[in-house]
Amino acid sequence: MNEKQNVEHLNFMRIAIEQAKKSRSEGGIPIGSVLVRDGMIVAKGHNKRVQEKNPILHGEMDCLNNAGRVGSYKECTIYSTLMPCYMCGGTIVQFNIPKVIVGENVTFEGSKEFMESHGVEVINMQLPECIAMMQEFIQKNPKLWFEDIGDL
């Protein structure tokens, strides 16, 4: 990854982090996502499982829902503060989104191998801010976290 790409990834990841913080401020799980096409934001979203009492409204799913019908996703990149789970990874594969930029996978391993096995390029930035945000949340809210990942 060259310097220009790294700066671009960090800029879009900053917006995903803002979305994660928004979710947390609403009493939700701090995971944010941004969908980008041709260097422009198509949609933003954050985990709303708690806020909307919707078990499938993960950050990536909210982002894609907010994007609405966009036709082909083959020119898009999705950013997520946390490695997508299998539900979100499956949606990324289903919609042929070719690239996922991830904030971290220390706190949750997610579906990296699954997505890569279906041709998705996964770039994991291992950002200390994303790791710390999730570690703090998990420490303070273990029951809610394990509910979110289906591991109660």
Buried (B, 14 or more C-beta within 10 A) or exposed (E): EEEEEEEBBEEBBBBBBBBBBBBBEBEBBBBBBBBBBEEEBBBBBBBBBBBEEBEEBBBBBBBBBBBEEBEEBEBBBBBBBBBBBEBBBBBBBEBBBBBBBBBBBBBBEBBBEBBEEBEBEBBBBEBEBBBEBBEEBBEEBEEBBEBBBEEE
